[in-house]
């Protein structure tokens, strides 16, 4: 598991428009909130994405970009964004490389069945590329506001 005060794992992944997005794009310019969620257009993931979208202007005022990550495809991300009028980039980590590097691809048990899934988690990365907050196993409801409060204290 990752910890605060260590360099954030570098990444480059395609967003919903199939354009590459890298952590280095924001180096020295913006803080990054990188949040991992299990699946587009599911109840908890929709709550989380809508709350981050609702606070998009507040995050922008703190020089912070919010980026969501799941293993869904670019096409799935576009549908999710259009359906809820989301205002954030969603990365399509279809090969799971980004999930692995942040330690969020884990075994879970649901209804007695074990499977691998994304462990809902959020990372706040400062402008120097250092992890300033690491939260594994977050609850979607109210999470975006809590993250915003942490970002404001940077």
Secondary structure as the mmCIF struct_conf table of DSSP 4:
data_model
#
loop_
_struct_conf.conf_type_id
_struct_conf.id
_struct_conf.beg_label_comp_id
_struct_conf.beg_label_asym_id
_struct_conf.beg_label_seq_id
_struct_conf.end_label_comp_id
_struct_conf.end_label_asym_id
_struct_conf.end_label_seq_id
TURN_TY1_P TURN_TY1_P1 UNK A 4 UNK A 5
BEND BEND1 UNK A 6 UNK A 6
STRN STRN1 UNK A 7 UNK A 7
HELX_LH_PP_P HELX_LH_PP_P1 UNK A 8 UNK A 10
STRN STRN2 UNK A 12 UNK A 14
TURN_TY1_P TURN_TY1_P2 UNK A 16 UNK A 17
BEND BEND2 UNK A 18 UNK A 18
STRN STRN3 UNK A 20 UNK A 22
HELX_RH_3T_P HELX_RH_3T_P1 UNK A 23 UNK A 26
TURN_TY1_P TURN_TY1_P3 UNK A 27 UNK A 29
STRN STRN4 UNK A 31 UNK A 36
BEND BEND3 UNK A 38 UNK A 38
TURN_TY1_P TURN_TY1_P4 UNK A 40 UNK A 41
BEND BEND4 UNK A 42 UNK A 42
HELX_RH_AL_P HELX_RH_AL_P1 UNK A 43 UNK A 54
TURN_TY1_P TURN_TY1_P5 UNK A 55 UNK A 55
HELX_RH_AL_P HELX_RH_AL_P2 UNK A 56 UNK A 61
TURN_TY1_P TURN_TY1_P6 UNK A 62 UNK A 63
STRN STRN5 UNK A 64 UNK A 70
BEND BEND5 UNK A 71 UNK A 71
HELX_RH_AL_P HELX_RH_AL_P3 UNK A 74 UNK A 84
TURN_TY1_P TURN_TY1_P7 UNK A 85 UNK A 85
BEND BEND6 UNK A 88 UNK A 88
STRN STRN6 UNK A 89 UNK A 92
TURN_TY1_P TURN_TY1_P8 UNK A 94 UNK A 95
HELX_RH_AL_P HELX_RH_AL_P4 UNK A 97 UNK A 101
TURN_TY1_P TURN_TY1_P9 UNK A 102 UNK A 103
STRN STRN7 UNK A 105 UNK A 110
TURN_TY1_P TURN_TY1_P10 UNK A 111 UNK A 112
STRN STRN8 UNK A 113 UNK A 118
STRN STRN9 UNK A 121 UNK A 125
TURN_TY1_P TURN_TY1_P11 UNK A 127 UNK A 128
BEND BEND7 UNK A 129 UNK A 129
STRN STRN10 UNK A 130 UNK A 130
STRN STRN11 UNK A 131 UNK A 136
BEND BEND8 UNK A 137 UNK A 137
BEND BEND9 UNK A 140 UNK A 140
TURN_TY1_P TURN_TY1_P12 UNK A 141 UNK A 142
HELX_RH_AL_P HELX_RH_AL_P5 UNK A 143 UNK A 152
TURN_TY1_P TURN_TY1_P13 UNK A 153 UNK A 153
#
